Amino acid sequence: MNIRNIIKATFVKLKDKEKEEIYKEANCLFDKKEPFIINTIYNKLTEVAESEKDLNIDGFFRFRMRDFMVYISIISDIALEEYLIKRDKNQFINTLKYFIESQEHKIDLLIIHIMKDSSFRFFDRNGIEINNKESEEMMSMIMKEDLNYEDCLISVLLALCPKKIEIIDDLKNDTSKEIIENIKIIFEDNVKIINRN
């Protein structure tokens, strides 16, 4: 039984298109573990081949590789989780995009400075720091609720609803890169990265 069949049999209530997306996720996970899987199958096959003259491949996988089949089932469950996370994120981003597009721009250009301590500072086109009441209240709420900085940034972006965004990234790590990518997804061509040496 292969991954696609397991997914079809396990997730019967999902649409075919969703099952195909889960299958793609499972294949990615499977590819990452391929050397381990090949070594496991090879070692089991070698062990069985040394002790028996005839080898029934179908029986081998059905009975001797039960753990392997459980492993394949686990991969499909993880793939479902990955698919659902991506789907929910896409729905959230599309909702944000719709909200932003339907709002009137409150600021022409917003400069976001991602600091080395993972915090953000906001400036207008003239380089004047924005410390308006809405962003200060949101920062206060985020600190009280122990939310992450990306949530804070999205909240400020929704409050200020800028027409264009420029980003200065002093942090330059995976977290800041992910934040920048998410801003680009939401604001598309209205985002410019400013490189400073």
N, C-alpha and C positions, 0 to 999 in steps of 0.2 A: 504494500500500500504506500503511495507516495504522498508528499505534503499536500498537493492540490486536492487529492481525494479525502484526506483527513479534514481539511478545511471545509470542503463541501458537506461532508457527513456531520461535522461538529457544529457548524454555524448555519443550520438550515433556515433560520428566520431572516438571514441577511440576503440582500439582493446580490445577483451575480457580479455586478460591478464592484461591490464592496468586498466580496470574496476574492476577486481578482487582485484588488489592492492589498488585501491581507496576504495573499499568496506571494506578491512581490516583496512585501516586508519580510515574510518568512524566508524567502530565498536569500535576501540580504543577510539575515541572521545566520542562515545555514552556510553561506559562503564564508563568513567570518570564522566559523567553527569547522570548516571542511577538513583541514589537516588532522584535527583531533578525531573526527568521524571516520576518515579513511583509515587512520592508524588503528582505531578500535575495531573496525570491520576486518581489516587485514589480520590483526592479531587473533581474532576469534576464528576466522576462516583457517588460518594456519594451525591453530589448536585443534580444530575439528578434523581438518584434512590429515593431520598426523595420526589421529586415533581411528579414523574410519576410511574404508576403501572407496565407498561411493558417497557422493555429496549431493543431497537434494537441496538446491538453492532456495526454492520456495519454503521448504520445511525449515531450512537453516534460519531464514529471516523470521519466519512465523514463531518458531519455538526457541531457538538459541539466541535470538536478538530481541527478545521482548523488551529489555531495558532500552534498546535503541529505539523501538517504536514508541515507548513512553517519552523518550527524549524528543522525538519528532512531534509528538502531541504537545509537549511543553513549548517547543519553538512556535507552533501555530498559536498557542495562547498568548505568548509574548508578542507575536506579530499582531494579534488582534488589539492588544493594549497600545502598541505603537501606532497602529492605524487610527484608533479612536482618539489618541492624543493629537495626532496631526489634523484629523478632521475637526476636532473641537477648536484647535488653534486657528485653523483656516476660517471657521465660522466666526470666531471672535474678531479676527482681523478684518473680515468682510463687513461685519457690523460696525467696527471702528471707522473703516473707510467710508461707509455710507453716512455715518453720523458726521464725520468731518466734512464730507462733500456737501452735506445739507446745511452746514452752519456758515454764518457770515464770518469772514476772516477778521480777527480782532487785532492781529499784528501782521505787518507786511513781511518782516524777516525776523526769525528767531535764531539766535546763535546759542547752541547747546555746547557747553564745555564740560566734558567728562574728566573729572579730576583724578589724580593718582590714588586718592583715598576712596574711590568708587562713588563719590557724590557728584552732583550736577550743579552747575551754575548757568543761569540764563541771562542773555544779553539781547538788547535790541540792535538794530542795524548800525547805530552810532557807538556801539560798545558800552552802552550804559546798562548796568546790571538791573535786571527786572526783579523787583521785590514786592510785587503787588500783593494785595491782601489775599486773593484767591490762592496763589501759589504758596504763600506762607501758611495759610490754614491747611492746605493739602499736605504740606511737609509735616506740620504738627500732627495731623491725623495719622499719617503714615508711620511716624515715630511711635505714637501711642498704640497703634494697631499692630506694630511690628511687621509691617509689609515690606517687600523688597523695593530697592531703588527703581527698578524698571516699572513697577506699578506706579510709583511716584511720578516718574517721567511721563508715562502715558496720561496720568491724571492732569499734569500741568499742560501737556500738549492739547488735551481736550478743552481745558479752560482757556488757553491762549489762542487756540485754533489758528496757527500761523499759516500764511500763504506759502512761504518758503522757509527752509531750515538749512542752516549750516552747522556742521558738527566738528568740534575740535576734540580729538581723543588723546589725552595724556596718559590714560590707563593702559591702552594697547594690550589687552589680554583677551582671552576667549569670551569673557563676559561682555566686555565693551563691544567686541565685534558682533556678538549675537544681538545686543541692543541696537546697534547701528543697522544691522540687517533687518530687524523688525521695524524700525522707523522707516527704512527704505521701502519695505513692503507696503506699509500704510500710506506713506506720502509719495511714493513712487519717484517720478522725475523731479520733484520739488525739493530733493535732498542733495546737498553738496558736502563732501568731506574736505575739510581744510587741513592740509598737511603742514605741520610746523617742524622745523629741524631743531 
